[in-house]
């Protein structure tokens, strides 16, 4: 097994960190690798905000569902799906005047532009994760940065066409850290040939058999099976409702209005 494959297979989410600060050399390497990620049209439709300030880290730990380990991480990286730079350049380049003469109409970024930028940002983030892991620096993805859009926009100084799509915590592994590997679904439920496959009831039950064995009844959710409980814990939970509200607010900015 080569070292790249080994790193990919042995990486786990890390939520406890050694007290050491991340060295400038290691952080620069992580950021350089992030910026080498594949990108649509070589546009690099993302920005990376490096957060080290303890007050900002504490604020983010609270706004991202009260997770104290976020504040304890030496470094946070916020990956922003960013069309702002390009559209600022288009405006500065008098694209509006150009399109009035030559067409098509000059429109603000729209939903498809956001999704394309999200792709770029997430690919870059995963490059950062693997680069960090290879240096003995653990990481954890924080999807909760999608919540509280207005608050995060002000906290991080985000303009309208820059959306925080994910955040990474970074920190060195503690000496002797014991990695716990969580079981993934079997490949046959994830990888399909040529066309998408809707899994049958039996296949879904088999896919989730290992996880559903931990279902307990009665429970705090009033759930009668694992599917009901998991929905209550995740998709139906308050944080998920806030995430949906937050994203809807952000999407209003990506309207494709005439500029």
N, C-alpha and C positions, 0 to 999 in steps of 0.2 A: 504494500500500500504506500503510495507516495505521500509526501507531507501535506499537500493541499487537500487530498481526499481525507486524510487522517484528521486534519483540522476541522473540516466540514462535518465529519461524522461524530467528532468528540465535543463539539461546541454545545453548551447548555446555557440557559438564561442564568445570569448571576445577579443576586440581590444583596450579597454581603461582600464588602470590599476591604482589602488591606488598607492600612492607614496612609500608605505612601501616596504622594501626589503623582500624577501622571507626568512623566518627563516631557519636556518640549520636543525632544527628538522623536519619542514614540507618538505623541499627539500629531506632530507634523507628518509622520509616516502614515498614520491612519487617515488624515485628511487628504493627503496626496493620493492614496489608494482610492478613497471615495471619489475623488475627482477624475480618476481613470475609468470610472464605470461607463458602460455603454449608455449612449444618450441619443435621443431622437434628433436627427439632422445635425449632430454636434452642437446643439443649441444650449445644452446644460441648463435645462429648465428647472433649476432648483437653487436654493441658497442653504448654507449650513450655518446655524448660529451656535457658537461655542459659549456655553454658560458655565462659569466658575464662581460667580458671586454667590456667597452663602445665602443672602437675602432672596435673590432670584430663585435659587434652587429650592429654598424653603417654600416660596410662593408656588412654584410649580408642583412641589410634592403635595401641597394642599389642594390645588386646583385639579390635579390629576388623581382624584378619588382618594385623597388622604393616604398616600403611600410614603411612609417616613424614609424608606431606603433611598428614595429619589434624592432627598436632601443630603444624604450621607455619601452619595457617589462623588468622587473627586471632580468629574467632568460630565456635563450633559451636552449632547448634540441634538439640536432641533433641526430636522430636515423640512425645508419649506418648499412646497410646490410653487414655483415662481415664474410667472409670466410678466411681472411688473417691469423687470429690466428691459426685456425686448420691446414691450409696448411703450415704455418711456423713450426708447431709441426710435421707434416708429414715429412717435409724435414729434420728437426732435428733428427727424428727417423729413418732416412735412408730408408724411404719407397721406394725410387727409386731402391735401391739395392735389397730390399726385392721382389719387383715386377718383377725384372729381373730374379729372381730365381723361383718365384711362380706364377707370373701373378696376375691380369691383368696389363696392362700398367699403369704407373703412369702419370696421366694427370692433368693439371692445372684446376682450377674451370671453369665451363662452364655455359651456360645460365640457365640451370636447377638449378645449385647451387646458382646462384644469386636469382632466383625466390624463392627458399626455404628460403634463408636468408632474403629476403624481407618480406615473411610471418612472420617469427620470429620477425623482427624489428617492423612491424606494429602492431602486437598483443601486444608487449611490450609497444608501444607508447599509445595504447588505454587504457591499464591498468594505465599508468601514467596520462592520461586525467581524468579518473574517480576518481582515488585517489586524484588528485589535486582538482577536483570539490567538493569532499566530505569535503575538508579542507577550502572551500571558496576561492579557487584559480582558476581563469578562465584560459582558454587556447584557442589557435587557431592553427589549422594545417596549415603549410606552405608547399604546394606542390612544390612551385617554387624553392626549394633547388635542384630540378632535373635539373635546368638550369645551364649553365656556369660551366660545369663539371671541366674543367681544372683549373678555378679560385678557385672553392671551394676545389678542391684537394690540391692546394697549401696553401690556407688560413687555412685549417683545418688539414694539414699534413696527408692526406689520402694516404695509399698505394694502389696498383692497385686493390686488391681484397676486397676493403672496399668502398661501394657506399652509399652516403647519400640519403636515400630513403624518409625521411620526416623530418620536423623540427616543434617543438612546441614552441610557446611563452607562458610564464607563468607569472601571476601576480594576486594579490588579487583584488577582486571586490571592486569598490568604494562604499562608504556608500550610500544606497538608489538607487543603480543601478537598472534600469528597464529592465528586460530581454525581448527581442523580439523573439518570437518563429516563425520560418519559417515553412510554411506548407510543409509536405512531401507528396509524391505521395500516393495514396490509395494502400492498401496492395494487392489488386487484380492485380495490374500492376507489382508487385515486387515478390510476393511469389507464386510459381507454385508447383503443386503436381506432383511428380514423374519425369516429363520431362519438359524441357524448352518450353516455349510458345512464338512464334513470335506474337506480338500484331498486330491486324488489323489496317487499316487506321483509322477506327472509334475509336478504343481503344486508339491509340496514340493521336488522337485529344482530346479525353475525358481526358486522363492523363494530358495533357498540357493545358487544357482549361483555368484554373485559371491564369496561367502564361502568356499565349498568349494574354489575354485581355489587357495587358499593351503595346502591340505592337502598335507603332505609325508609320504612313506613311504620308509624306516622312520622312526619317531618314538619319543619317550620313553614313550608310553602303550601302545605295541604295537597301536595302532589301525589298522584296515585301510581306514577311510574317515572323512570329516569328521564324520559323526554320532557314530561311536564316540569320536573324539577329543574332540568338544565335550562329550559326556556325561561323559567322564573328567575333563575340566577343570572342569566345573560341577556338574551334578547328582550325579555319583558321587564328587566330591572330598571331602576331609576336612572342609573348612570347611562344606560343604553338609550333611554328616552331623552336625556339631556344631550347625548351625542347626536341624536337625530335632529333635535331642535337646533343645535349649534351648526350642524352642517347645512341645514336648510337656510339659516341666516347667511352663512358664507356664500352659498350658491347664488344668492340674489345679486352679488357683486359680479358674477360671471354671466352676464346677461346678453352679451352680444349686441348691446345698444350701439347706435351709430356714434362715432367719434368725430 
